[in-house]
Amino acid sequence: MNSPQRQGFPSSILWVLVALTLGWGFNWPMIKLALSEVPVLSFRSVCLLGGAAGLFAIAAYKRLPLRVPHGLWHRLLLFTLFNITVWNLCITYGIGYMSSGRAAILAFTMPVWSVPLSAWFLHERITSRRVLGVALGMFAMLLLLSSELQAVRAAPKGTLLILGGALSWALGTVLMKRYPVDLPVTTLTAWQLLLGGVPIYAGALAFDLPRLHPLTLWPAVAFAYNVLIAFVFCYWAWYKVVTSVPVGVSSLSTLMIPVVGVFSGMLVLGEQPHWQDFVALALVLMALATVMLPPGVRRTIFSRRRGLR
């Protein structure tokens, strides 16, 4: 059987990637909207607990194994720390300093870190097409940020927090592949959400209780979206992708998410589009083609292009 790396992105889970892209892309303005009325730690605590409860319920309904295999708790806690705890703290605090679209762009610089980390820890080969994919994707991110550079420089703390979250997510993804835990994706995701939130739950109980109040309609809708879509479904979808393909492929496959984040920010928060947004979209689509299409299809496309010249 050929490996996913040789075949490109498996067609059997392509729907998972599409749904993940839309779900997490639209979530960036939803985070901003929810945080307008909910303290950061309380917001993330409910998201993590709600996501974990939903996934444990699904796992129990499907009669999936729920117990972590003996002797593997240390592995689970290690990559959960980076995938969930550090990532969520960095993103939810960092987004308060900038627009949702800008935060999404910075967060999805993750492939810059994950591709060399996967080569180091997992001995994944850094192929020319992965380098091309990262280059195209990062050029698209820089293009999207070009109209926002002054705002980014004005909020260095937010920029560092978001970039720190991206690095943490990349490291957690690589560690999860390096030190696998033999559990179904649904159960593995549920445990990560539950355990990764422990420091966040403690902070919410210590600092946020006096600041809680009933929510108005749209922040409440955004809150529900985060729990049901971003945490129950999208986290499951992400770990499904990560466990199905090499890290270099899964990382590059996320590049469309910040583009959706930028355009959804325009729709939900009224941000105005620029020409850079549309050029970046084209670049991201080309970056995705470097890992999504099987090698034979890419060779056919390029040979046809040469034949037309």
Phi, psi and omega per residue, in radians:
M1 nan 2.342 3.131
N2 -1.320 2.561 3.125
S3 -1.351 2.777 3.070
P4 -1.027 -0.535 -3.118
Q5 -1.101 -0.626 -3.125
R6 -1.442 -0.509 -3.069
Q7 -1.497 -0.187 -2.976
G8 1.523 -2.716 -3.107
F9 -1.444 2.228 -3.089
P10 -1.065 2.268 -3.123
S11 -1.154 -0.417 -3.094
S12 -1.158 -0.431 3.129
I13 -2.026 0.294 3.125
L14 -1.078 -0.648 3.127
W15 -1.085 -0.573 3.122
V16 -1.117 -0.762 -3.141
L17 -1.139 -0.740 3.135
V18 -1.078 -0.816 3.137
A19 -1.135 -0.675 3.092
L20 -1.082 -0.781 -3.129
T21 -1.038 -0.830 3.138
L22 -1.187 -0.757 -3.090
G23 -1.127 -0.850 3.136
W24 -1.333 -0.548 3.109
G25 -1.084 -0.854 3.134
F26 -1.222 -0.275 -3.089
N27 -1.277 -0.416 -3.085
W28 -1.067 -0.872 3.048
P29 -1.158 -0.468 3.102
M30 -1.151 -0.676 3.077
I31 -1.045 -0.835 -3.121
K32 -1.041 -0.729 -3.119
L33 -1.172 -0.768 -3.139
A34 -1.142 -0.694 -3.110
L35 -1.230 -0.177 3.070
S36 -1.174 -0.333 -3.124
E37 -2.306 -0.075 -3.087
V38 -2.130 2.293 3.057
P39 -1.029 2.594 -3.008
V40 -0.976 -0.909 -3.043
L41 -1.175 -0.674 3.101
S42 -1.157 -0.712 3.121
F43 -1.025 -0.893 -3.115
R44 -1.209 -0.573 3.118
S45 -1.078 -0.825 -3.133
V46 -1.155 -0.678 3.110
C47 -1.071 -0.825 -3.103
L48 -1.177 -0.786 3.137
L49 -1.162 -0.738 3.119
G50 -1.127 -0.730 3.105
G51 -1.110 -0.778 3.127
A52 -1.103 -0.781 -3.129
A53 -1.072 -0.760 -3.142
G54 -1.093 -0.751 -3.114
L55 -1.263 -0.644 3.064
F56 -1.126 -0.661 3.115
A57 -1.114 -0.745 3.109
I58 -1.112 -0.759 3.138
A59 -1.092 -0.730 3.130
A60 -1.164 -0.710 3.128
Y61 -1.075 -0.692 3.137
K62 -1.483 0.004 3.132
R63 1.036 0.730 3.076
L64 -1.458 2.685 3.075
P65 -1.044 2.366 -3.115
L66 -1.902 -0.410 -3.072
R67 -1.386 2.402 3.025
V68 -1.287 2.266 -3.130
P69 -0.962 2.519 -3.113
H70 -1.010 2.335 3.082
G71 1.483 0.065 -3.100
L72 -1.990 0.126 3.127
W73 -1.073 -0.661 -3.106
H74 -1.117 -0.626 3.080
R75 -1.136 -0.827 -3.124
L76 -1.030 -0.788 -3.125
L77 -1.161 -0.610 -3.114
L78 -1.101 -0.986 -3.070
F79 -1.343 -0.361 3.048
T80 -1.149 -0.662 3.119
L81 -0.951 -0.772 -3.094
F82 -1.476 -0.698 -3.099
N83 -1.203 -0.625 -2.985
I84 -2.001 -1.024 -2.984
T85 -1.132 -1.042 -3.079
V86 -1.154 -0.764 3.136
W87 -0.988 -0.899 -3.075
N88 -1.153 -0.694 3.113
L89 -1.138 -0.796 -3.128
C90 -1.099 -0.763 -3.060
I91 -1.242 -0.801 -3.059
T92 -1.227 -0.530 3.041
Y93 -1.420 -0.652 -3.098
G94 -1.180 -0.618 -3.083
I95 -1.179 -0.334 3.099
G96 -1.197 -0.251 -3.112
Y97 -1.710 -0.077 -3.034
M98 -2.698 3.050 3.113
S99 -1.213 2.744 -3.115
S100 -1.109 -0.696 3.139
G101 -1.111 -0.743 3.131
R102 -1.144 -0.709 3.110
A103 -1.105 -0.697 3.123
A104 -1.099 -0.719 -3.141
I105 -1.067 -0.836 -3.127
L106 -1.146 -0.690 -3.110
A107 -1.115 -0.604 -3.080
F108 -1.642 0.475 2.804
T109 -1.401 0.102 -3.135
M110 -0.838 -0.718 3.136
P111 -1.029 -0.479 3.110
V112 -1.037 -0.641 -3.131
W113 -1.531 -0.690 -2.982
S114 -1.250 -0.599 -3.112
V115 -1.120 -0.898 3.075
P116 -1.167 -0.597 3.106
L117 -1.127 -0.671 3.121
S118 -1.187 -0.573 3.075
A119 -1.195 -0.637 -3.107
W120 -1.294 -0.927 -3.038
F121 -1.464 -0.617 -2.993
L122 -1.897 -0.114 -3.111
H123 1.054 0.550 3.031
E124 -1.285 2.402 -3.105
R125 -1.283 2.301 3.072
I126 -1.503 1.639 -3.094
T127 -1.390 2.836 3.141
S128 -1.081 -0.612 -3.116
R129 -1.266 -0.524 3.052
R130 -1.223 -0.685 3.064
V131 -1.073 -0.765 3.097
L132 -1.076 -0.749 3.133
G133 -1.069 -0.785 3.102
V134 -1.097 -0.759 -3.118
A135 -1.086 -0.809 3.115
L136 -1.095 -0.780 -3.125
G137 -1.116 -0.753 -3.119
M138 -1.246 -0.575 3.049
F139 -1.121 -0.665 3.080
A140 -1.107 -0.736 3.125
M141 -1.107 -0.743 3.117
L142 -1.113 -0.659 3.112
L143 -1.119 -0.745 3.106
L144 -1.123 -0.586 -3.134
L145 -1.427 -0.226 -3.014
S146 -1.040 -0.598 3.124
S147 -1.482 -0.016 -3.062
E148 -2.087 0.113 -3.001
L149 -1.052 -0.657 -3.141
Q150 -1.110 -0.726 3.123
A151 -1.166 -0.658 3.111
V152 -1.132 -0.762 3.112
R153 -1.117 -0.526 -3.139
A154 -1.329 -0.261 -3.124
A155 -2.234 1.085 -3.083
P156 -1.097 -0.568 3.136
K157 -1.111 -0.779 3.107
G158 -1.116 -0.710 3.128
T159 -1.083 -0.786 3.138
L160 -1.139 -0.667 3.119
L161 -1.113 -0.810 -3.115
I162 -1.149 -0.762 3.108
L163 -1.130 -0.642 3.055
G164 -1.093 -0.675 3.065
G165 -1.108 -0.702 3.121
A166 -1.094 -0.765 3.112
L167 -1.118 -0.735 3.128
S168 -1.098 -0.745 3.129
W169 -1.099 -0.751 3.120
A170 -1.078 -0.787 -3.134
L171 -1.130 -0.736 3.121
G172 -1.096 -0.684 3.128
T173 -1.113 -0.769 3.133
V174 -1.158 -0.739 -3.140
L175 -1.128 -0.588 3.125
M176 -1.153 -0.606 3.063
K177 -1.329 -0.603 -3.100
R178 -1.269 -0.649 -3.102
Y179 -2.168 1.286 -3.053
P180 -1.168 2.646 3.038
V181 -2.064 2.188 -3.026
D182 -1.346 1.438 3.088
L183 -2.455 2.659 2.999
P184 -1.038 2.673 -3.087
V185 -0.997 -0.713 -3.112
T186 -1.075 -0.827 -3.134
T187 -1.186 -0.745 3.124
L188 -1.047 -0.736 3.130
T189 -1.146 -0.749 -3.136
A190 -1.056 -0.793 3.121
W191 -1.084 -0.709 3.136
Q192 -1.107 -0.782 3.133
L193 -1.094 -0.732 -3.112
L194 -1.176 -0.881 -3.060
L195 -1.277 -0.678 -3.117
G196 -1.131 -0.376 -3.111
G197 -1.536 -0.081 -3.035
V198 -0.963 -0.862 3.100
P199 -1.109 -0.540 -3.135
I200 -1.260 -0.701 3.080
Y201 -1.061 -0.751 -3.118
A202 -1.096 -0.740 3.109
G203 -1.123 -0.699 3.130
A204 -1.100 -0.762 3.127
L205 -1.130 -0.607 -3.083
A206 -1.367 -0.591 -2.953
F207 -2.098 -0.388 -2.917
D208 -1.778 -0.324 -2.984
L209 -0.967 -0.755 -3.131
P210 -1.185 -0.265 -3.052
R211 -1.708 -0.003 -3.097
L212 -1.384 2.523 3.126
H213 -2.732 2.818 3.118
P214 -1.044 2.540 -3.089
L215 -1.639 2.629 2.964
T216 -1.365 3.077 -2.926
L217 -1.021 -1.007 -2.964
W218 -1.241 -0.688 2.989
P219 -1.055 -0.594 3.091
A220 -1.162 -0.710 3.085
V221 -1.091 -0.770 3.125
A222 -1.093 -0.674 3.105
F223 -1.084 -0.830 -3.141
A224 -1.103 -0.674 3.108
Y225 -1.052 -0.772 -3.139
N226 -1.040 -0.798 -3.092
V227 -1.173 -0.915 -2.983
L228 -1.369 -0.736 -3.056
I229 -1.629 -1.001 -3.019
A230 -1.182 -0.582 -3.064
F231 -1.784 -0.877 -3.119
V232 -1.170 -0.920 -3.068
F233 -1.472 -0.910 -2.965
C234 -1.162 -0.654 3.091
Y235 -1.142 -0.705 3.058
W236 -1.047 -0.787 -3.100
A237 -1.091 -0.727 -3.129
W238 -1.094 -0.820 -3.128
Y239 -1.214 -0.463 3.016
K240 -1.114 -0.756 3.111
V241 -1.164 -0.809 -3.088
V242 -1.049 -0.703 -3.103
T243 -1.415 -0.080 -3.087
S244 -1.825 -0.401 -3.065
V245 -2.379 2.852 3.065
P246 -1.040 2.691 -3.095
V247 -1.031 -0.709 3.136
G248 -1.035 -0.634 3.129
V249 -1.305 -0.816 -3.113
S250 -1.106 -0.663 3.135
S251 -1.117 -0.842 -3.139
L252 -1.154 -0.486 -3.131
S253 -1.209 -0.208 3.125
T254 -1.503 -0.079 -2.979
L255 -1.118 -0.375 3.135
M256 -1.348 -0.339 -3.073
I257 -1.075 -0.837 3.124
P258 -1.145 -0.500 3.073
V259 -1.129 -0.788 3.052
V260 -1.075 -0.654 3.111
G261 -1.067 -0.731 3.134
V262 -1.129 -0.841 -3.093
F263 -1.231 -0.587 3.089
S264 -1.243 -0.537 3.032
G265 -1.094 -0.638 3.051
M266 -1.104 -0.729 -3.090
L267 -1.247 -0.810 -3.020
V268 -1.486 -0.708 -3.032
L269 -1.867 0.003 3.061
G270 1.342 0.366 3.078
E271 -1.252 2.573 -3.042
Q272 -1.635 2.404 3.130
P273 -1.306 2.689 3.047
H274 -2.174 2.904 3.120
W275 -1.068 -0.528 3.141
Q276 -1.066 -0.555 -3.122
D277 -1.103 -0.707 -3.081
F278 -1.336 -0.649 3.068
V279 -1.149 -0.719 3.122
A280 -1.083 -0.656 3.100
L281 -1.041 -0.767 3.121
A282 -1.117 -0.712 3.128
L283 -1.132 -0.702 3.133
V284 -1.147 -0.681 3.094
L285 -1.083 -0.680 3.083
M286 -1.179 -0.680 3.098
A287 -1.089 -0.733 3.120
L288 -1.104 -0.620 -3.129
A289 -1.095 -0.462 -3.116
T290 -1.188 -0.405 3.139
V291 -2.067 -0.354 -3.048
M292 -1.463 -0.638 -3.090
L293 -1.471 2.428 3.055
P294 -1.063 2.628 -3.103
P295 -0.929 -0.701 -3.124
G296 -1.093 -0.667 3.119
V297 -1.174 -0.718 3.134
R298 -1.099 -0.738 3.139
R299 -1.096 -0.676 3.131
T300 -1.114 -0.772 -3.139
I301 -1.075 -0.829 -3.090
F302 -1.184 -0.618 3.125
S303 -1.184 -0.641 3.088
R304 -1.137 -0.668 3.118
R305 -1.116 -0.720 3.134
R306 -1.162 -0.587 -3.139
G307 -1.206 -0.428 -3.140
L308 -1.427 -0.222 -3.075
R309 -1.394 nan nan
